[in-house]
Amino acid sequence: MKMKRAIASVIAAAVVGLTGASVSADSFDPVVIGARTEGMGGAAIAAAGDLESVAANPAGLLTLSRGELLIGGRILEDTIATESATGAATTTGDRHTCLTLAGGAVPLRLGGRAWALAVAYERPLELVTFYKGGDIHGGVSAWSPAVAVELVPWLGVGAAVNIWDGTRDYDHDLADGSRLWWKSDYSGVNATVGLRFDLGRTTAQLPLTVGLNARTPFTLGIDYHERSATAAGVESAAAWTYQIEMPWMAGVGIAWEPSADVTLALEGEARFFKGSRNRATGSAGTDVTPLSASDDNLFPVRFGVEYRLHTGSLVIPLRAGVRSVPTLSADRRDGQPEGQATGFAFTGGIGVVAGRVRADLAYSSSQYARDTVVGAASTTTSRTYQTWMLQVAVGLGEIASR
């Protein structure tokens, strides 16, 4: 019975871990935020103009002046602090590093129109946690080919296909002499589409860009396989299938350039998680639970600013931003959800552009808290994420004019 309870705990951790592995994962955010975007609070729907556009708004690829290769990674530090009404407090945490974004893009001129092609590797969900003396490793990634085309000089459209995969596994000898092994395989396919209106290229010549995006719904499938052995050598095996209903997501953003060296970006997004479910199917049947604990939709808002400093032959972008972090967690009273847990993130970044090479560094700190009340007793759980991101892009070919 003890082993069965342990197995059940691991299964729960494997699924709930999707919503607790990173800031992005907390809101089931299938978007890789690159270092430039992260420094600007995550505002990318109208402002992104390189490989980061693939996830946020593929139409932004049309701003490329030449081909480029890009690679970036992050260090994520995750801290959980729990404090009860009695004053008892516990703190746990994880720290891990991963490749976040890599790929290439190239602008083209075909049929008198500007085009852009790109392919990106993205890893938005890093699922590393610590359980019973051993690390649980893995994450969810996507391979995303993308294309963008200029319809008229001031309007572009883009689309990307996101092919999701990944694994998460655990294999460890437990303190009581038993052994537990399990592995989860992730899969799914969806699309990201976007529009980009460049009002600076209209007769109005306004220094304003408007971006629209939409991400199609899809089922993120998880195939879970497990083996266990008691200290006496009695073995057992089991398998479950999870279907996580990822909803429609749509956003709008604006980017304003009041001068040649300043960009301000603001955006809002709607993520329609209300009604989305997680369906777990195993030998005992199918269990259906809401994906959002409060069964609410999410509405993140992001704002960022970039100032480009010129010194000699170098350009040094300075960035800052803030965003809301709505999560799928909820405050609870006597077992019932009372409201969505929401936090905020503050970000900053710096870059350097030297000829064909561009490097960007970003830092962000975000936090949210949720309260659990049972009778007269209450517990507050707060979660803090600190993220360092670094990426480097190398330009290919000569700078081309649109």
N, C-alpha and C positions, 0 to 999 in steps of 0.2 A: 504493500500500500504506500509506503514511504517513497519507493522508487516511482510509482505511478504519479504521486503528487509532484515529485521533482520533474518528471517528464512533462506534466501539464504546465508547470511554471515555465519551462524552457519554451514550449510551444507558444505560450502567451508572450514571452519576451521576444520571440522571433517575429511575431506580427506587430506587437506594440512598438518594437524597436524601430520599425519604419517611421514612426511618428516622433521618435526621440533621439535620432542620431545626429542631427544638425539643425541649424536654424531653418534651412530649406525643408528638411524632412518634417519639422514640426507642423508645417502647413501643407504637407504633401506637395511641395513645390517642384514640378518637373522642369526647372529652369536652372541652368548653370549660370551663376553670376561671376563674370570674369573680374580681374583686378581693377580695370578702369571703372567698370560699372559699380563694383562694390565700393570703391572710394567715393562715388557719387550717390550713395544710399540705395543702390540697386535700380535707379531710374534709367532704363535702357530702351523703352519702347520707341521713343523718338530720338534719343541721343546716341545710341550705339551705332558704330559705323565700321566695325571690323568683324572678326569671327564671332564675337559676342552677340552679334545680330542674329545668328542662326537660331538661338533659343528664344530671344526676346521679340524680334521682328525681322524676319529674313529680308524684307524690303530694304533694310538699312545697309545691306551688302552693296547697294548701288553707289554708296559714297566712297567706295574703295578707289583710290587713284592708281594703284598698281597691285599686283599679286603679292600675297604675303603668306608666310608660315608662322604659326603661333603655338606656343606651349606654355602651360601654366599649372601651378599646384597650390596647395594650401596646407596650413597647419591649423587644426581645430582643437581648441581646449574647451571641454564641456564640464561644467560643475553643477552639481545638484545639492541644494541645501534644504533640509527638512527641519522644521521647528514646531513642537507641539505646545499646547497651552500650559503644560507643566514646566516648560522651559528646556526640556530635553532637545538636543539638536544633533544632527548627523550631517556630514558632508562627504560626498563621493565625487569622483571625476575621472575623465578619460582624456587622453591626448593622442592624436594620431595625424599622420601626414598622408596625402594622396595626390595623384595627378588629377586635376580638375577639368582642364580644357586643352585640347590639342587638335590641330588640323591645318587646313590651308584653304585659301580663297583666291580667285582670279577674276578681274573684270574683263569683259569682252565688248566688242562692237560688232553687232550682227544686224543686217537688214536696216541699217541706219538707226538702230536703237542701242542703248546701253544695256548690257546683260552682266550678270555675275553668277559664278558657280562656286560652290564651297562644299566641303565635307568636314564634319567636326566629330570628335570624340568628346563626350560630356559625361561627367560623373557627379550628379547633384546629390545623391544619397550615399553617404559613407556610413556603414552600419557596423561600427566597431564598439563593442561594450565588454565589460568584465563580468563573468558569471562563474561562481563556484570554483575559484582558483584558476580559471583559464580564460583567455581572450576569445571572444566571438568575432571572427573576421568576415569582411565582405562588404558589398555595396551594390547599388543599382546604377547602371550606366546606359548610355544611348549612343548609337551611331546615327548621325544625321546628315544625309546629303541634302543640299539646298540649292535653289535657283531663284534669281530675281531678275525682273525685266522692267525697263522704263516704258510706261505706256505713253506718256507725254512728258515733256521736259520737267514738269513739276510734280508728277505722280508716278510712283513705282509700286509694284506688287511683288511679293516674294512668298515662297512656301518651302517648308522643310518636312521631310518624313523622319520620324524618330523611331528607331528600332531598339527597343529596350531589352536588356538582358542583365545578368549578374548572378552572383552566388553569395551565400552566407553560410558559414560552417563552424562547427564546434566539435572537438574531440579531446576528451580529458578523462583521466582517472580521478575519481572522487575520493574524498577523505575516508569514506566508510568501506573502501575496497571495491566499489562498483565502478562501472565505466559507462560513459554516455557519449554517443556520436550522433550528430544530425547535420543535415545539409538542406538548404533551401535554394531552389533555382527560380529566378525571376524572368518573366517574359511579357511582351506587349508591344503594340504598334499604335502610334497616333500621328497627327500632323499639326504643324504650326503654320499659320498663314498670317500675312501682315500687309498693311498699306502704309505708304509714307508720302505725305504731302509736303513738298518743299516750297513754301510761300515766297521764298527769296527768288525763285525762278519764275514767278508769275509777274504780271504787269504791275501788281501792287508792290513787289520787291520788299516784302516784309521779312525781317531776319527771324523767321519763325518756322519751325518744323512741327508737324502734327503726325503722330503715329498711332495706328490701330492694330491690334493683334487679336487672334483667337486660337485657342488650342482645343482640338477635338477630344471628346470623351473616349476612353478606352478602358479595357479591363487589364489591370496589372495582375497577372497570374503568378502564383507561388506554388511550386511543387515541393512538398516537404517530406523527407525520408529520414527515418530514425532507427538506430539500433542501440540496445542497452544490454548490459550484463550485470547481474548481481555479484556480490562478493563470493558467492558460492558457485558462480559460473553459469547461472541460468540466464539464457539469452532470450531476447524478444525483439520484434521489429514492428514498425507501424508506418503508415503514410497518410498524409492529409493533403488536400488541395484547397488553396485559398484563392478567392477571386475578389480583388479590390476594385470597386467601381470608381474610377477616376472621372470627374465630371467635366463639363464645359468650363473653360476659363476664357475671359475676354478682358481687354484693357485698352485704355486710351492714354496717350502721353503727349506732352508738348515740350519742345526745347527752344529756348529763346536765346539769341546771341545779341545782347545790347551793344557789344563791341566785338572787334575781330578776335579778341583774346579771352572772352568770357562766355561761358555757356551755363544757363540755368535750366534744369529739367524737373518737371513735375508730372507724376502719373498716378492713376488709380486703376484698380483691377477688381473684377468680380469673379469669384470662384464658387461655383454652384454646388457645394457639398451637401446642402440640405437634400435628404433623400438618398444620398450615396450609402452603400452598404458594403460590408466585408462578409463574404460567404465562405465559411469554413466547412469542408466536407471530409468526413472520415468514416471509419467503420460504424460509429454510433449515429450517423446521419449528418444533417446539415444544420449549422448554427449560423444565424444571421444577426449581425450587430451593426449599429450605425457607425459610419466612418468618423463623423464629427460627433463628439460626446454630447454636445448641446444640440445636435442636428441643425446647426445653423450654417449659412453661407459665410464665406470669408471675403473681406474687402480691404486688402492691403493698400496703403498709400505710401509713396516714396518721393523724396525731394533731394536734389543734389546740385552742386555748383562746381565748376571747373574754371580755374584761371591759369592761363598759359604765360609763363614767364620766359622771356627771351634773353639769353646771355651768350654772346659770341655766336658760335654755330649751333648751340644747343637750344632746345625748347624744353622747359621744365613745367609740366602741368601740375598744379596743386589742386586737390579735391577735398570736398567735405560733403556729408549728407546725413539724412535721418530718414527712418522709415518705421511704420507700424509693423508689428509682428503678430498677426492673428494666428492662433493655433487651433488644432483640433481638440485640445484639452478643454475641460470645463471645471468651474467651481461646483462643488457638490454639497448638498445638505441632506443628511439622512438617506444617502444613496441615490438622490435625484439630482440631475444637473440643473444648475441655476443660471449659468451664463458662461459665455465663451471666455477663456483665458487669453488675454492680449498683452503684448509687451511692446517695447520700442528698441530700436537699434540706432547707434550713432557710429558713423564711419568717417574715415579719412584716408587720403592716399597721396602719393607723389609718383611722378614718372620722369623719364628723360628720353628725348628723341634726338638721336645723333645719326644723321644720314639715313641709311636704310634700317637701322636698328632702333627699336622702341622697347623700353623696359618699364613695367608698372608694378608698384608695391602698394598694397592696401591693408588697412586694419579696421576691424569692426568689433564692437562690443554690444551684445543684445541681452535682454533679460525679460523674463515674464514670471508671474507667480500665480498659483492657484490655491484656493482654500478648500479644505474638506472638513465639514462640520457634522459630527454625530452626537446628537443630544446637546449637551453643554460643552463638549470637548471639540476643539478645533485644531487642525494641523495646516500649516502653510508650507508649501513646497515651491521653492524658487529655482529657476534654471538660468544659468548664465553661460553665454558662449563668447569666446574670444577667438577671432580668426585672423590669421596672417595669410595674405595671398601675394604671390609673385608670378609674373608672366613676362615672357619675352617674345617679341614679334620681329621677324626679319622680312624686309621688303624685297620683292623680286621684280626685275625689269625696271624700265624707266617710268617716271610719273607720267600718266596719261591724262589728258583733259577730257571732261565729259562733253 
